[in-house]
Amino acid sequence: MERKELLNLIKGLELTKKEKRVAEFFLDEEKRIYLMTVSEIANEIGVSDTSVIRFIKSIGFKNFTEFKNSGQQKIKSHLDKTKDFIKNIDIIKENSIEKVYIDKINEEVNRIFSKISLDILQQIGKMLIRKERKYIVGFKSTAGISNFFGVRLGFMLKDVYSFNIDDSVVINALYNISEKDVFVIFDYPMYSRTAEVLTKIATEKKASIILFTDSDASPLAEYADIIYKAKMNGISIFNSLISSQIFIEYLLTYISQFIEENEKNRFSNIRKYLIEKL
């Protein structure tokens, strides 16, 4: 659990003085607490074990073990990524960055163009064409890829609305969504609280929901009509957007073959104005 997530859980709670001390310790030591016991935390703060446990329950966990597991899972994912990076370094020593990079791209291309993956992408394409209004949303690390998709989709189809800034404007816009529309959300690998709020609005309005995420365990998976899983592992310690870029460009190309004549004329006119502007 990150500091921001913990702050959201604490916000609005009526905590005792001792519980406030526990909360401050958890915020200051957000990584170390997952490696400590209840007694170790209590001794360091100068409170009882009961105060620590009471605080854990007040933020929504059944017990300290459940809280600890939630944090250790994130630590494990970071460690796994580091191990992958170390393996890649060993492979690079034997080959070259260029070879490893090309092999990685080929691996992603083969996965995306498998039958299962293509079936899902084509379902997504058909839904986007069929629905009246298309709301495209992505924050944090997916802001760039969602904007790329939304802008280009808007050149091909009418009524495409793209948002990548987390503010009140997107909530106000999405409130107009209906069952005739589709909500497309990019939410990975750092899940967004705003994305969850927006998805709940879309659900309440009975809109169709397309979710691009990295896991079936995504917080938004239960709301989605269609889920497409993106792979994030690259050859460095950072997340890679190679997979995202490839499947997005394929999806745009797939949709383009169904564009009607009036949409083609619309795109030609828009392009003419863009050239004049330049």
C-alpha positions, 0 to 999 in steps of 0.5 A: 500500500502506498502513502497516498492509498493509506491517506485515503483510508485514514481520511475522515476517520475519528482516531484516538491520540494513540491511533493517530501516532500509529497512523503517523508511523505507518505513513512515515515507515510505509515500506518497513512496516510490512517487515515488522510484527505488531509488537515491534511496531507497538514498541517503537511507537510506545503504544500497546499491541491493541492500539496497532490492531485497532488502527488496522481494523479501522482502515478496513483490514480484518487483522494485521496479517491481511494488512501485511500480505497486501503490502508484501505482495507489492514488495514481491512484485517489485522484487520479481521485476528486479530479478527479471532485470538481473536475468536480462542483464545476464542475457545482455552480457551474452548477446546485446541490448539490441538482440534482447530488445528485438526478441522482446518485441517479437515475443509481444507481437506473437502474443498479441497476434495469437487467436485469443488476443485477436478475438478480444481486440476485435470484440473491442473494435466492434463495440467501439464502432457500434456504441454512440459515444466513446469515453476514453480515460487513462491516468498516471502511466497510462495517460500517454497511451490512452490519449494516443488512442483517444485522439486517433480514434476521434479522427475515425469515429464521431463522439469520442471523448478522451481524458487523461487529467485527474480532475472534476472535468472528467467526472462531470463529462462522464456523468452524461454517459448512458447505456448507448455509450461505452467507457474505455479505461486504461488502468495499469500498473498503478491502479487509480482511485479516480478510475474506480470512481469513474467506472462505478459511474459508468456501471450505474449508468449501464454503459458498456465497459472496456478495461485495459489492465495488467491482471484479472485481479485488477480492482476494476475487473468485476465491472468490465464487459471486456478485459484485455490484459497488457504485459508490462515487463520490459528489458529494463527495471522500468515498465514497458509500453511496447505491448500497449503500443502494438495492440493499440495500433492494431486495434486502430487499424482494425477499426479503420476498415469499417469506416463509412464513406461519410466518416472518411469525408469527415477525416479528409476535411479535418486533415485539410484544416490541420494542414492549413493550420500548419 
